[in-house]
Each structure stands twice: as structure tokens, then as C-alpha cells.
Amino acid sequence: MTATKQIKAQARTTAGKGAARAVRRAGRVPAVIYGDGKPPVGISVEHIEINKLIYAGHFLTTLFDIDVDGQKYHVIPRDYQLDPVKDFPLHVDFLRVAAGASLTVDVPVHFLNADTAPAIKGGATLNIVSHTVSLLAPADAIPAAIEVDVTAYNFGDSIHLSAITLPKGVTWAGHGDDTLATITTPSGAKEADADDAAAAAADAAKG
């Protein structure tokens, strides 16, 4: 779980594309705080600060206390838009987080010992199917990542969600027993298996 971070923001009193462009020209990024059954609040945040936070990683699973001209909001980022050419932030959506709330969040999957596992050292390849998973987690206990140790897996094995132990209070959101990754057999081993099968078939035909 990542710690709650602090952001200072300014209230926005005007809306629309023209107002948003004026905010960006001033070196800030338009944003909105919504949810928890309360009216949305238009704000702007400092461009350099929010850009660093987005590209530092875990932005969409990090809780923030936003100080808007002295009034504080406990929030989590729900979405952000980037310029399609220059990749700088254009807009951010923040969701209010009530005390004791649980949230559906996408968290990254980290595969441990992917370079040192016996199967990998033996020539197998770790084929990652899912880089993230959706979890239902308490807002104050969102995992920074789900870790999967691939040491014990062998050629041809698949790694499923059912093999993962989740932190207390955290459950899967909208998944079956999805496949996270597979350990693909080395091509040389496949060819050897094929040759063995052909030889066995030939022996059987002779018999």
C-alpha cells in the first residue's frame, strides 16, 4: 500500500474548453473532484507536480489529500487524459473517498525471479498474459502490486489467479480463474518430444 500524498490545488470557477485552455496556458492542469453523493468541484493543479506524480507510477492506486484553497478532500485518481502527441496531462478526474470505503482498482502484477527460476534458466520463456488485475480493496489498504513467484513453475505450466494469495480484506473484482502467465517450453525440447513421438509411432507400426 502506498502512503497518502498531499496536493495543493486552486478552485476553478469557470468551465468549458476555453476556460480549460486558459488554465493550461497558466501552467496548470484542469481537474475535477466528484463522487460520494456531493456536487463536483472544479479545480486546477500545478502542471509540473501532477506530471511527476503520473509518471512516477501507481498514480491510479494512490490516495491523495487535496488542499483546495484551505479545504481538504480525500480522493483517489480515477482517470486522466494525456496529450496524444506530447504526452503531458490535459485533465484529471479525482473520486472522493469516504471513510471505510472499498474501491475497485487495477494494480500491476510483478513476476518475481523471472530470470533465475530453473525453468527459465533451462530455456523456457515467461509469457505474460496479464500485466494488471482488478481488485476490490479497502481504500486505505490498496496493494501497490500483486507479486507472483515463478520459481516453482516448470515447462508448460500456466499461472492462474487461483494460485495467488491476496492480502486480507482484498478480493478479485470481475475475474474468473484467469491465466496470468504461461511458461512456454523451449523450442528444442518441443522438437525432441516430436522426434520421440515419431519414433514411438514407427516402433508401434513395426510391431
Kinemage of the C-alpha trace (Angstrom):
@kinemage 1
@onewidth
@group {chain A} dominant
@subgroup {mainchain}
@vectorlist {calphas} color= white
{ca met a 1} P 0.000 0.000 0.000
{ca thr a 2} L 1.309 3.428 -0.929
{ca ala a 3} L 1.079 6.309 1.544
{ca thr a 4} L -1.432 9.136 1.166
{ca lys a 5} L 0.149 12.050 -0.678
{ca gln a 6} L -0.594 15.745 -0.491
{ca ile a 7} L -1.527 18.074 -3.362
{ca lys a 8} L -2.321 21.768 -3.333
{ca ala a 9} L -4.962 22.945 -5.792
{ca gln a 10} L -6.927 26.022 -6.743
{ca ala a 11} L -10.688 26.209 -7.259
{ca arg a 12} L -11.940 26.783 -10.811
{ca thr a 13} L -14.984 28.983 -11.143
{ca thr a 14} L -15.402 28.642 -14.917
{ca ala a 15} L -15.856 25.583 -17.135
{ca gly a 16} L -15.662 24.781 -20.815
{ca lys a 17} L -12.915 24.283 -23.380
{ca gly a 18} L -11.897 27.933 -23.443
{ca ala a 19} L -11.513 28.074 -19.678
{ca ala a 20} L -9.536 24.805 -19.689
{ca arg a 21} L -7.143 26.169 -22.314
{ca ala a 22} L -6.627 29.307 -20.194
{ca val a 23} L -5.785 27.117 -17.179
{ca arg a 24} L -3.206 25.184 -19.223
{ca arg a 25} L -1.641 28.396 -20.561
{ca ala a 26} L -1.107 29.392 -16.939
{ca gly a 27} L 0.963 26.237 -16.343
{ca arg a 28} L -1.776 24.303 -14.570
{ca val a 29} L -3.952 21.271 -15.344
{ca pro a 30} L -7.754 21.368 -15.040
{ca ala a 31} L -9.250 18.650 -12.831
{ca val a 32} L -12.481 17.719 -11.087
{ca ile a 33} L -13.352 16.123 -7.736
{ca tyr a 34} L -16.612 14.128 -7.801
{ca gly a 35} L -18.493 11.328 -6.072
{ca asp a 36} L -19.728 10.468 -2.560
{ca gly a 37} L -23.133 11.945 -3.439
{ca lys a 38} L -21.793 15.504 -3.464
{ca pro a 39} L -21.593 18.121 -6.231
{ca pro a 40} L -18.444 18.058 -8.380
{ca val a 41} L -15.732 20.595 -7.607
{ca gly a 42} L -13.670 22.068 -10.442
{ca ile a 43} L -10.018 22.577 -9.559
{ca ser a 44} L -6.630 23.094 -11.170
{ca val a 45} L -3.308 21.564 -10.141
{ca glu a 46} L 0.259 22.593 -10.905
{ca his a 47} L 1.374 21.037 -14.210
{ca ile a 48} L 4.899 20.009 -13.217
{ca glu a 49} L 3.741 18.413 -9.955
{ca ile a 50} L 0.904 16.362 -11.448
{ca asn a 51} L 3.067 15.304 -14.388
{ca lys a 52} L 5.694 13.921 -11.984
{ca leu a 53} L 3.046 12.091 -9.952
{ca ile a 54} L 1.528 10.430 -13.027
{ca tyr a 55} L 4.846 9.230 -14.408
{ca ala a 56} L 6.176 8.094 -11.011
{ca gly a 57} L 3.823 5.099 -11.233
{ca his a 58} L 0.926 3.810 -9.087
{ca phe a 59} L -0.952 7.077 -9.701
{ca leu a 60} L -4.380 5.428 -10.048
{ca thr a 61} L -3.929 3.400 -6.846
{ca thr a 62} L -2.601 6.206 -4.639
{ca leu a 63} L -4.746 8.163 -2.177
{ca phe a 64} L -4.347 11.932 -2.085
{ca asp a 65} L -5.391 14.700 0.282
{ca ile a 66} L -6.076 17.685 -1.946
{ca asp a 67} L -5.983 21.105 -0.316
{ca val a 68} L -8.247 23.399 -2.342
{ca asp a 69} L -7.709 26.901 -1.006
{ca gly a 70} L -7.733 25.575 2.556
{ca gln a 71} L -10.478 22.950 2.193
{ca lys a 72} L -9.250 19.332 2.104
{ca tyr a 73} L -10.622 16.435 0.064
{ca his a 74} L -9.622 12.777 0.492
{ca val a 75} L -9.544 11.328 -3.038
{ca ile a 76} L -8.137 8.760 -5.433
{ca pro a 77} L -7.432 9.459 -9.141
{ca arg a 78} L -9.945 7.705 -11.366
{ca asp a 79} L -8.767 8.798 -14.808
{ca tyr a 80} L -6.514 11.217 -16.610
{ca gln a 81} L -6.108 12.385 -20.180
{ca leu a 82} L -2.747 12.929 -21.874
{ca asp a 83} L -1.933 14.983 -24.945
{ca pro a 84} L -1.836 12.424 -27.801
{ca val a 85} L 1.391 13.895 -29.205
{ca lys a 86} L 3.352 15.329 -26.281
{ca asp a 87} L 2.041 13.002 -23.513
{ca phe a 88} L 1.591 15.749 -20.921
{ca pro a 89} L -1.560 15.745 -18.736
{ca leu a 90} L -4.634 17.569 -20.020
{ca his a 91} L -7.197 16.708 -17.343
{ca val a 92} L -7.517 14.612 -14.175
{ca asp a 93} L -10.600 13.098 -12.507
{ca phe a 94} L -10.463 12.553 -8.741
{ca leu a 95} L -13.025 10.455 -6.828
{ca arg a 96} L -13.917 11.375 -3.242
{ca val a 97} L -13.157 8.524 -0.841
{ca ala a 98} L -15.417 8.149 2.184
{ca ala a 99} L -14.136 6.656 5.436
{ca gly a 100} L -14.242 2.837 5.328
{ca ala a 101} L -14.922 2.711 1.593
{ca ser a 102} L -13.774 -0.120 -0.680
{ca leu a 103} L -12.769 0.566 -4.273
{ca thr a 104} L -12.295 -1.392 -7.479
{ca val a 105} L -8.771 -0.701 -8.684
{ca asp a 106} L -6.390 -2.086 -11.302
{ca val a 107} L -2.998 -2.964 -9.822
{ca pro a 108} L 0.140 -4.215 -11.587
{ca val a 109} L 1.357 -7.802 -11.408
{ca his a 110} L 5.061 -8.263 -10.596
{ca phe a 111} L 6.621 -11.591 -11.569
{ca leu a 112} L 9.448 -12.440 -9.158
{ca asn a 113} L 12.575 -14.483 -10.003
{ca ala a 114} L 11.737 -14.441 -13.704
{ca asp a 115} L 15.459 -14.514 -14.561
{ca thr a 116} L 16.598 -17.108 -12.029
{ca ala a 117} L 13.780 -19.689 -11.983
{ca pro a 118} L 15.041 -23.176 -13.013
{ca ala a 119} L 12.627 -23.423 -15.962
{ca ile a 120} L 13.647 -20.030 -17.298
{ca lys a 121} L 17.342 -20.833 -16.900
{ca gly a 122} L 16.601 -24.094 -18.697
{ca gly a 123} L 15.437 -22.207 -21.773
{ca ala a 124} L 11.738 -21.658 -21.133
{ca thr a 125} L 10.076 -18.282 -21.700
{ca leu a 126} L 7.745 -16.450 -19.331
{ca asn a 127} L 4.795 -15.406 -21.488
{ca ile a 128} L 2.870 -12.720 -19.554
{ca val a 129} L -0.850 -12.693 -20.341
{ca ser a 130} L -1.992 -10.027 -17.833
{ca his a 131} L 0.146 -7.156 -16.603
{ca thr a 132} L -2.622 -5.875 -14.292
{ca val a 133} L -5.526 -7.333 -12.308
{ca ser a 134} L -8.707 -5.764 -10.946
{ca leu a 135} L -9.168 -5.896 -7.188
{ca leu a 136} L -11.811 -4.831 -4.691
{ca ala a 137} L -9.819 -3.386 -1.808
{ca pro a 138} L -10.317 -1.154 1.224
{ca ala a 139} L -9.354 2.380 0.214
{ca asp a 140} L -6.762 2.547 2.979
{ca ala a 141} L -5.214 -0.828 2.089
{ca ile a 142} L -4.811 -0.865 -1.701
{ca pro a 143} L -1.882 -3.145 -2.644
{ca ala a 144} L 0.844 -1.420 -4.637
{ca ala a 145} L 1.148 -4.632 -6.696
{ca ile a 146} L 0.381 -8.346 -6.735
{ca glu a 147} L 3.538 -10.472 -6.614
{ca val a 148} L 3.892 -13.858 -8.305
{ca asp a 149} L 6.966 -16.015 -7.653
{ca val a 150} L 7.673 -18.113 -10.760
{ca thr a 151} L 10.449 -20.232 -9.165
{ca ala a 152} L 8.402 -23.415 -8.746
{ca tyr a 153} L 6.808 -23.419 -12.207
{ca asn a 154} L 8.035 -25.763 -14.933
{ca phe a 155} L 7.865 -26.171 -18.705
{ca gly a 156} L 4.292 -25.891 -19.971
{ca asp a 157} L 2.813 -24.637 -16.694
{ca ser a 158} L 0.206 -21.893 -16.508
{ca ile a 159} L -0.083 -19.443 -13.626
{ca his a 160} L -3.707 -18.770 -12.672
{ca leu a 161} L -5.349 -16.320 -10.293
{ca ser a 162} L -6.285 -19.216 -8.025
{ca ala a 163} L -2.602 -19.690 -7.200
{ca ile a 164} L -2.320 -16.169 -5.766
{ca thr a 165} L -2.907 -15.373 -2.096
{ca leu a 166} L -4.419 -11.908 -1.759
{ca pro a 167} L -3.876 -9.582 1.219
{ca lys a 168} L -6.501 -9.655 3.966
{ca gly a 169} L -9.691 -7.840 3.001
{ca val a 170} L -8.855 -7.811 -0.722
{ca thr a 171} L -10.815 -9.833 -3.307
{ca trp a 172} L -10.792 -10.278 -7.064
{ca ala a 173} L -13.111 -7.960 -8.987
{ca gly a 174} L -14.793 -9.397 -12.062
{ca his a 175} L -12.350 -12.253 -12.701
{ca gly a 176} L -12.767 -15.972 -13.173
{ca asp a 177} L -9.677 -18.121 -12.759
{ca asp a 178} L -7.855 -16.094 -15.400
{ca thr a 179} L -4.397 -17.007 -16.654
{ca leu a 180} L -1.714 -14.525 -15.626
{ca ala a 181} L 1.216 -16.125 -17.448
{ca thr a 182} L 2.480 -19.331 -19.036
{ca ile a 183} L 5.893 -20.999 -19.006
{ca thr a 184} L 6.500 -21.916 -22.622
{ca thr a 185} L 8.566 -25.000 -23.428
{ca pro a 186} L 11.897 -24.337 -25.217
{ca ser a 187} L 11.688 -24.955 -28.973
{ca gly a 188} L 14.481 -27.557 -28.773
{ca ala a 189} L 12.536 -29.546 -26.196
{ca lys a 190} L 9.420 -29.425 -28.379
{ca glu a 191} L 11.379 -30.788 -31.339
{ca ala a 192} L 12.846 -33.557 -29.174
{ca asp a 193} L 9.368 -34.507 -27.948
{ca ala a 194} L 8.133 -34.604 -31.533
{ca asp a 195} L 11.035 -36.837 -32.575
{ca asp a 196} L 10.351 -39.179 -29.631
{ca ala a 197} L 6.677 -39.367 -30.572
{ca ala a 198} L 7.532 -40.111 -34.201
{ca ala a 199} L 9.982 -42.820 -33.161
{ca ala a 200} L 7.409 -44.393 -30.851
{ca ala a 201} L 4.840 -44.390 -33.635
{ca ala a 202} L 7.307 -46.026 -36.003
{ca asp a 203} L 8.124 -48.728 -33.454
{ca ala a 204} L 4.439 -49.376 -32.912
{ca ala a 205} L 3.872 -49.725 -36.660
{ca lys a 206} L 6.686 -52.261 -36.933
{ca gly a 207} L 5.244 -54.279 -34.100
